[in-house]
Amino acid sequence: MTLNVRVIAPDKTIWDDECQEIILPSSTGQLGILSGHAPLLTALDVGVMRVRPEKDWLAIALFGGFAEVEDNTVTILVNGAQRGDEINREQAKAEYDEAVAAFDKVTEDDRQGKIQAEQALKRKRSLFQASGGMVQS
């Protein structure tokens, strides 16, 4: 059996196909979904979703949202997303490095700036990882 998976962003549908398995970046950690999964509604964090249509995995950077699982159908509504195979790895690495530098420059007393820099860093990290890049902890 397979899963019917749709990833929908405000501007377009990122993925609409069958797959064998997916791994979601839920707000409580990584969440694996196989066919026959119990009904579920979960919040998604900024991170990388992994989809396995056949043998190989495809990475999709997600920018937060929600996922619903019901009757082997997974509907994912996100604030934004981008397929990893459409991301330029060198550009994603440069943008990630810039986000790290910007995050490091924010002072501890600038709470709003720290939150914004952290969100930007999470987005750039997920884009770089979805492109196949490795991030050191």
C-alpha positions as CSV (number, residue, x, y, z in Angstrom):
1,M,0.0,0.0,0.0
2,T,1.1,3.6,-0.6
3,L,0.3,7.0,0.8
4,N,-1.2,9.8,-1.1
5,V,0.8,12.9,-0.1
6,R,0.0,16.5,-1.0
7,V,2.2,19.4,0.2
8,I,0.4,22.7,-0.4
9,A,2.0,26.1,0.1
10,P,0.0,29.4,-0.3
11,D,1.4,30.0,-3.8
12,K,1.5,26.4,-5.3
13,T,1.4,22.7,-4.7
14,I,4.9,21.5,-4.0
15,W,4.2,17.7,-4.1
16,D,1.1,15.7,-5.1
17,D,1.9,12.0,-5.6
18,E,2.0,8.6,-4.0
19,C,4.9,7.5,-1.8
20,Q,5.9,4.6,0.4
21,E,6.9,6.6,3.4
22,I,7.5,10.1,4.7
23,I,9.3,11.7,7.6
24,L,7.9,15.0,8.9
25,P,9.6,17.7,11.0
26,S,6.8,17.9,13.6
27,S,6.9,20.4,16.4
28,T,7.8,17.6,18.8
29,G,10.5,15.9,16.7
30,Q,10.8,13.8,13.6
31,L,7.6,11.8,12.7
32,G,7.6,8.9,10.4
33,I,4.4,8.0,8.5
34,L,3.7,4.7,6.7
35,S,0.5,3.4,5.1
36,G,-2.1,2.3,7.7
37,H,-1.0,5.1,10.1
38,A,-3.6,6.1,12.7
39,P,-5.4,9.4,12.0
40,L,-3.3,12.3,13.1
41,L,-3.2,16.1,13.1
42,T,0.1,17.7,14.0
43,A,1.9,21.0,13.9
44,L,5.0,21.2,11.7
45,D,8.2,23.0,12.5
46,V,10.6,24.6,10.1
47,G,12.7,21.7,8.8
48,V,13.2,19.0,6.2
49,M,10.5,16.6,5.1
50,R,11.7,13.4,3.5
51,V,9.5,11.6,1.0
52,R,10.3,8.1,-0.4
53,P,8.2,7.6,-3.6
54,E,10.1,4.4,-4.6
55,K,13.7,3.6,-3.5
56,D,15.3,7.0,-3.3
57,W,14.4,9.7,-0.9
58,L,13.4,13.3,-1.9
59,A,14.0,16.2,0.6
60,I,11.6,19.1,0.8
61,A,12.3,22.1,3.0
62,L,9.1,23.1,5.0
63,F,8.6,26.4,6.7
64,G,6.1,25.4,9.3
65,G,2.5,24.4,9.0
66,F,0.2,21.5,9.7
67,A,-0.2,17.9,8.6
68,E,-3.2,15.7,8.6
69,V,-3.1,11.9,8.2
70,E,-6.3,10.0,7.5
71,D,-7.0,6.9,5.4
72,N,-3.6,6.7,3.8
73,T,-3.9,10.3,2.7
74,V,-1.4,12.9,4.1
75,T,-2.3,16.6,3.5
76,I,0.4,19.0,4.5
77,L,-0.4,22.7,4.6
78,V,2.7,24.9,4.9
79,N,3.6,28.6,5.1
80,G,6.2,27.9,2.4
81,A,8.3,25.0,1.0
82,Q,10.9,24.1,-1.6
83,R,12.0,20.8,-3.1
84,G,15.6,20.0,-2.4
85,D,16.3,19.1,-6.1
86,E,15.3,22.6,-7.1
87,I,17.8,24.3,-4.6
88,N,21.2,25.5,-5.7
89,R,23.5,24.0,-2.9
90,E,26.2,26.6,-3.2
91,Q,23.8,29.5,-2.9
92,A,22.0,27.8,0.0
93,K,25.3,27.3,1.8
94,A,26.2,30.9,1.3
95,E,22.8,32.1,2.6
96,Y,23.1,29.7,5.5
97,D,26.5,31.1,6.4
98,E,25.1,34.6,6.3
99,A,22.2,33.6,8.5
100,V,24.7,32.1,11.1
101,A,26.7,35.3,11.0
102,A,23.6,37.5,11.5
103,F,22.4,35.3,14.3
104,D,25.8,35.6,16.1
105,K,25.8,39.4,15.8
106,V,22.4,39.8,17.6
107,T,22.9,40.8,21.2
108,E,21.2,38.9,24.1
109,D,19.2,41.9,25.2
110,D,17.6,42.2,21.7
111,R,14.9,39.5,22.2
112,Q,12.9,40.3,19.1
113,G,16.0,40.5,17.0
114,K,17.2,37.1,18.4
115,I,13.8,35.4,17.6
116,Q,13.8,36.8,14.0
117,A,17.4,35.8,13.4
118,E,16.7,32.3,14.8
119,Q,13.7,31.9,12.5
120,A,15.8,33.1,9.5
121,L,18.6,30.7,10.5
122,K,16.1,27.7,10.7
123,R,14.8,28.5,7.2
124,K,18.2,28.8,5.7
125,R,19.4,25.6,7.5
126,S,16.4,23.6,6.2
127,L,17.0,24.9,2.6
128,F,20.7,23.9,2.8
129,Q,20.0,20.5,4.3
130,A,17.2,19.8,1.7
131,S,19.7,20.6,-1.1
132,G,22.0,17.8,0.3
133,G,24.2,20.0,2.4
134,M,25.5,18.9,5.8
135,V,25.2,21.2,8.9
136,Q,27.4,20.7,11.9
137,S,25.7,21.0,15.2
